[in-house]
Amino acid sequence: MAITIFGPDTGDLTLRTGVTGKAARTGHRLTIGFTDWSATVDVDAPSQVAVRVAVGSLEVRGGEGGLTPMTAPERLVARTNALKSLKADKHPEIVFTAPSATPDGDGYRFDGTLTIAGASREHSVRVTRDGDRATGSTRIRHADFGLKQYSLMMGALKVADEVDVEWSLAL
């Protein structure tokens, strides 16, 4: 058994948001990363996984779209709004645990429990191994975890309900 702990030194964990509403073209699609996270897994024969993300380590790395390029002060405002939406003051961690893995094509599917802002839901993630890298992505909905999407202009511009989570790990 070769238990491996991954984190920011060995990989990247990224969220990508969208925008919706009548004024969606004015908003930025955010790229968000985390500087404090870990994933524990047996990489030789994947059987279980535990992922922990410190919500307070969230950083807005960039924003695409919008009427003007996203500035550093706007990234700080977006970070504050994201932390508020994620209820980081009361729930400082996002956790995913899966007790087993199922072979799935050229990778594995982990069926487990995802906890965000104190709400736990069943969730599946798929990980593909390609040589010395493991990659994957999943989609999470704000509504599934009771999270309020950030909005402006009485809802004419808001963060899309679905958020894409992507990871890439050096094995």
Secondary structure in CASP SS format (residue, H / E / C, confidence):
PFRMAT SS
TARGET T0000
AUTHOR 0000-0000-0000
METHOD secondary structure of the structure
MODEL  1
M C 1.00
A C 1.00
I E 1.00
T E 1.00
I E 1.00
F E 1.00
G C 1.00
P C 1.00
D C 1.00
T C 1.00
G E 1.00
D E 1.00
L E 1.00
T E 1.00
L E 1.00
R E 1.00
T C 1.00
G C 1.00
V E 1.00
T E 1.00
G C 1.00
K C 1.00
A C 1.00
A H 1.00
R H 1.00
T H 1.00
G C 1.00
H E 1.00
R E 1.00
L E 1.00
T E 1.00
I E 1.00
G E 1.00
F E 1.00
T C 1.00
D C 1.00
W E 1.00
S E 1.00
A E 1.00
T E 1.00
V E 1.00
D E 1.00
V C 1.00
D C 1.00
A C 1.00
P C 1.00
S C 1.00
Q C 1.00
V E 1.00
A E 1.00
V E 1.00
R E 1.00
V E 1.00
A E 1.00
V H 1.00
G H 1.00
S H 1.00
L E 1.00
E E 1.00
V E 1.00
R E 1.00
G E 1.00
G E 1.00
E E 1.00
G E 1.00
G C 1.00
L C 1.00
T C 1.00
P C 1.00
M C 1.00
T C 1.00
A H 1.00
P H 1.00
E H 1.00
R H 1.00
L H 1.00
V H 1.00
A H 1.00
R H 1.00
T H 1.00
N H 1.00
A H 1.00
L H 1.00
K H 1.00
S H 1.00
L C 1.00
K C 1.00
A C 1.00
D C 1.00
K C 1.00
H C 1.00
P C 1.00
E E 1.00
I E 1.00
V E 1.00
F E 1.00
T E 1.00
A E 1.00
P C 1.00
S C 1.00
A E 1.00
T E 1.00
P E 1.00
D E 1.00
G C 1.00
D C 1.00
G E 1.00
Y E 1.00
R E 1.00
F E 1.00
D E 1.00
G E 1.00
T E 1.00
L E 1.00
T E 1.00
I E 1.00
A C 1.00
G C 1.00
A E 1.00
S E 1.00
R E 1.00
E E 1.00
H E 1.00
S E 1.00
V E 1.00
R E 1.00
V E 1.00
T E 1.00
R E 1.00
D E 1.00
G C 1.00
D C 1.00
R E 1.00
A E 1.00
T E 1.00
G E 1.00
S E 1.00
T E 1.00
R E 1.00
I E 1.00
R E 1.00
H H 1.00
A H 1.00
D H 1.00
F H 1.00
G C 1.00
L C 1.00
K C 1.00
Q C 1.00
Y C 1.00
S E 1.00
L E 1.00
M H 1.00
M H 1.00
G H 1.00
A C 1.00
L E 1.00
K E 1.00
V E 1.00
A C 1.00
D C 1.00
E E 1.00
V E 1.00
D E 1.00
V E 1.00
E E 1.00
W E 1.00
S E 1.00
L E 1.00
A E 1.00
L C 1.00
END
